[in-house]
Amino acid sequence: MQSRPSQTEFVALVAMLFATIAISIDAMLPALPEIATTLSPDAPNAAQLVVTSFVLGMGVGTLFTGPLSDAFGRKRVILIGSGLYALCALACYFAPSLEILLAARLLQGIAAAAPRTVAIAMVRDLHSGREMARIMSFAMMIFTIVPAIAPLMGQGIIALGGWHSIFLAYILFSGLTMLWLGLRQPETLAPEKRRPLHLGDLWSGTRELFTHRIILVSILLQALTLAALFGTLSSLQGIFEQQFDRAGSFPLWFALIAITSMAGSLLNTRFVMTLGMRRIVRRTYVGMLGLTLLALVTLGSGVLQGGPGFAMQILWCIGLFSMMGLTMGNLNALAMEPVGHIAGLAASVISSAATIGSVVLAILVGLAFNGSSTPLLVGVTLLIGLALLLARLSLGEPRAAA
């Protein structure tokens, strides 16, 4: 039998599996202007759909990967999904039109759901409760390195071989991750704990999920939180280019934002065991809503322009990215706590519902972009305001602290 890797190596591997999503989105950001010029010159905002089509595919694929991993094991499903992801990247490389590129990105997102979703089930196989939240926070902290370097990597690849070549980097990344998983990580779901793919069992398991109020709340909060993130990612390149005239340095600033926002995950690992997941989530939404309102007032009114306005934009971005490390791991852990016996199915349904919901909201935010940060800030204010209201109403402290 394979020996189990150390906890440090396991966390790093989970972070790399999560990073499949980050590299697939963030490395594309510097390419959006060229994609718009090449494939959609009459509708430049349509290039943003290269991001959201991938996320939509991921949401759809998530419905299937969890139940498949419950039936056939975590490792096998991740490896097959990663292989399909690489094939779709090859299709993207040869795509001659925006329509074909979007279709290939949709399929690539479906395949990417395997490493992203099943990795959560792997963590739940081995950990639960606050300890799971702590492991997820460590993984998110390492994972943050990838978004930090992905736009720089994308910009470098574009300079060397054009934007199509980014998809070759995806193939290389997927290959290295599959090799690491295949050689080092043993299966986390024992054969006797696997659940055959019976439609009746899947339906009853899904119905069981929605009897847990905390799962419904977690899905809604994750959808609102992810919508704020994906809406920001869709608009950020354009904001840097059109509002602040800093398109050339965008990857460097994005790297600074991503690395600095590691503080969110670090703080969560430090305080989740004492404050609890619910309290941290509520306080994070309060802080982010206040920061967003401040940015909206100062940037939207023109009080801050030039260098000070750009500094405010950077500060706001750091806050938004930090919010992910302080909320998403905790919300996943809260939702997964009562359903460890169907962890794969639970991870699929929860992630799929949250992701698809977030895409619908993020597309509305992204397409409202008008050359300034105001539409984005208004959208995020509404999203985080709703999240805070829901968290205050539904995430009170339970009898036994969570």
C-alpha positions, 0 to 999 in steps of 0.5 A, a space after each residue: 500500500 502507498 504510504 500516506 504523505 505528511 500533512 504538509 505535503 497533503 495540504 500542498 497537494 490539495 492547494 495545487 488541485 484547487 489551483 487548477 481553477 485559479 490558473 485557468 482563470 487568472 492566467 487568462 486575464 492579461 489575454 482578454 484585450 487580445 482575445 477581444 481584438 482578435 475574436 470579438 472586435 465589435 463586442 469587446 466585453 464579450 471576451 469576459 465570457 472566456 472567464 465565466 464560461 469556464 466557471 459555468 462549466 465547472 459548476 455543471 461538472 461539479 454535479 457529477 464528479 462528487 457522486 462519481 468519486 463516492 462510487 469509484 474513489 477520489 483519486 481515479 476521478 481526479 486523474 480522469 478529470 485532469 486528463 480531460 481538462 488537458 484535452 480541452 485545453 488543447 481544443 482551446 489552443 486550436 479554437 478559430 473563433 470566440 464561439 468555439 473557444 467558449 464551448 471548449 472553455 465550458 467543457 474545460 470547466 466541466 473537467 476541472 470540477 474533478 480536481 477542485 470538488 473531489 479535493 474537498 471530499 478528500 479533506 473531509 475523508 480525513 478531517 472534520 469541523 474546525 480541523 477541516 476548516 484549518 486544513 482548508 485555510 492552510 491549503 488556501 494560503 498556499 493556493 494563493 501563490 498561484 493567482 499571484 503568479 498566474 497573470 505574470 505567467 500569462 503575460 510572459 507566455 503571451 509575449 513569447 507565443 501569443 495568447 493561444 499558448 496559455 493553453 499549453 501551460 495548462 496542459 503542463 500544469 495538469 500533467 505535473 499535478 496528475 503525476 504528483 497525485 498518482 505517485 504520492 497520494 493514496 486513496 482516501 475513500 476505503 472500498 467498503 465506504 463507497 456508494 454505488 451509482 444508483 439514481 434512487 440513492 443519489 436522489 435520497 442523498 440530495 434530499 437529505 442535504 437540503 434537510 440541513 439548514 446550514 447547507 442551504 445557508 452555506 450555498 447561498 453565502 458561497 454564491 454571493 461571495 463567489 459572485 463578488 470574486 468572479 465579477 471582480 476578476 471579469 472587470 479588473 483588467 479593464 479597470 486597470 487599463 481604462 480607469 487607471 492606465 496601468 494595463 502593462 503593470 496589471 500582472 505585477 499589481 495582481 501579484 501584490 494583491 494575491 500575495 498580500 491577501 494570503 493574510 486572510 487565510 493566515 488569520 483564519 488558521 490562527 483564530 478559527 479554533 478559538 473564535 469559531 467559523 460562524 463568528 469569523 464569517 460574520 465579522 468578515 462580511 461586516 469589514 468588507 461591506 464597510 471597505 466597499 462602501 468607502 471605496 464606492 464613495 471615494 472612487 465613485 464620487 471622484 474624491 480620490 483620483 490618480 495615485 490616491 484613487 489607485 491606492 484605494 482600488 488596490 486596498 479594496 482588491 486586497 480586502 476582497 481577496 482576503 475575504 475569500 480566505 476568511 469565508 470559503 473554507 469555513 462555509 465549506 466546513 460548516 456545510 460538510 460537517 453533518 454529511 461526512 457519509 456522503 462527502 462526495 455527493 455533498 461537495 458536488 451539490 454544494 459547490 455546483 449550486 453555489 458556483 452556478 448561482 455565482 456565475 449568473 450574478 457575476 455575469 450581470 456585474 461584469 457586463 455592467 462594466 463601463 470603463 470605471 470601477 463604479 458598476 463593480 463596487 455597486 454590484 459588490 455592495 449589494 452582494 456582500 450586503 445580502 451576504 451579511 444580512 443572511 449571515 446575521 439571520 442564519 449563522 448564530 452560534 449553535 449550542 455547541 460552538 462550531 
